[in-house]
Amino acid sequence: MQSRRNFLKTTIAGSAALSTIASPMQLFAEEITEHTLTILHTNDMHSHIEAFSDDDKKYPGLGGAEYRAAIIANTRKKNKHVLLLDAGDIFQGTPYFNFFHGDLDIDLMNKMGYDAATIGNHDFDGGIENLAKQITRAHFPFVNCNYDFTDTPVDGKVHKHIVIKKGKLKIGITGCGVELNGLVPDKLYTNTKYLDPIKSVQEQVDILKEKKNCQFVICLSHLGYKYDSNKISDIVLANHTAHIDLIIGGHTHTFLDKPTEVKNKYDKTVLINQVGWAGVQIGQLEYLFEKTQFKELHCLDWNFSICHLITTIF
């Protein structure tokens, strides 16, 4: 295993090299515009502010907010268009949460410049009022479309979807979460109602594609990667929906060596990625967009391809 310092250097150098990749179309049509997008993502941080100890049996010296911040900052120096996203369970897991109740986690995410996050089941562990407080303190939006927060302090504070512009690209983001009943004590989530994630996500994705004219759609999911039962997972969500391009997942603490390719209900490819837990890894995906010489309905005239995928290990 490389030292953290050396790994940071090689990772940053690798990211710089990626930005120079040329597509086959570019070789024959120099007038076609290219647009790159770097997506960094985390999940299930669980208040792991510090790195694991050097004598930890599984993750010696890995993780920690300091090194996460360094990778994020250096990636932004090398790449013009960067999205930074989180798939939930920001809170609970170390004494930092017991003492600060999420204040420190949100403060650090604000400083790192997160663009959006979704809500995990453990984000309710401080109670619904604390969750509402932390969402209000965040300088970035929380997205979730399958929790009905009516008659709770969170009502009106969470977005069903958002649209972020990076250069000429319009990127739509929605989010969904796991069933809370039986997983979280009733008194912590109070009147929050769980809605069918497949139906709820599809409604938002349709809006993002057909009404908001987004060229790329992301779902931040805290459903879990996959299950042996018929419980709804990221795999099931991808199979039963349309127009999602990327699912960034959480909840099951799944370490994926590379993103999983799944066919949606129209046989189009959806990518699913998840990077374990506790900040041991940061996900990095590099997309290359090419502007075509024609305009489709609603002016969706950008096609994308994946030019490289990296899982960054601290």
Phi, psi and omega in degrees: 000134180288155172293156181302317183297314181293322181295319178301317181297315182289325179295315181295318179297321179296319179296322180296320181295326182299326185292349181262000183294131178256144179272159176302323181297325182297328183295332184254349183214086185295339182283349180286128184281137175252152179211121179259149178224126176255127178246118172256139182211151179229165173201152175052052179292328174050045174056030176275082182287320180261158175293156172297152180296156181294342179257012177297137186289329183261315189230058184301118176074006185267159177083194179102140183297326183299314183283327174300313180298322180295316180295317180299312182298317182289327176295320179293329178293329186264345185229136185285317186246104184235131172252136178238117190228155178225141185255026168099171190060054175290324189260169170073125175147339178221167177300341178299323178287320180300327183269315186262348177059028178100348180303314184293319180301312181292320177302316181292320178295324175299315181293327178283344176080044176300145179268330180190159177211160171246178188254129175260167182298324181284349176287351174269356190295338175271003182096160184294327179290322177292321177299315178300319179298314183291324177297320179294326181284339183290141176270012181226155182280148168260137181239133173197133182245356182243015167248124175266110184265016178305138180064031172228163178296345182275345184307128179086357183258348182245139182267140174287328173201162174222163174235128179241133176260130173235103186064235180269000184267140171253118185248121178265137181228129171234178182209159178209160184224167184283158175302129184272330182299123181088349180251325180236134177305138184307321186293342181274327180253356174046247187269009179298128181252137178270129178248157180304116184293327181295310179296316184295315180294317180300321178301317182287322179296320178299319178297315183295321182280313191268330182254324181266354175058041178283138178274344184214132185235130180242139170246121172273112189244135169242043178271330187108149187294302177198161182224159175283339179270187178269016176299141183291126181233181176297322179298313180296317179301314180297317182297327191253012179232175177226153171077005170276130178266326185214132172248120174259116192252173177202193173088313183269000179056042184274123174269110178261131177292329176205159179299147178270135175262126181230143177273135177275188186290348175252017177067025174263151185280132172244135174266139175237131177223148176208142187235055170070239182195169170064016179075016177297327177228154166241134177278140176224123178235134180247122178247142175245120179255140179233131179278126182279171182269011177220163179246127177276179178306139181065019176062031177277079190252026176241125172256145181237154171223157179270114182268339176190149178229133180227141164252113184276122180256130178296000000 
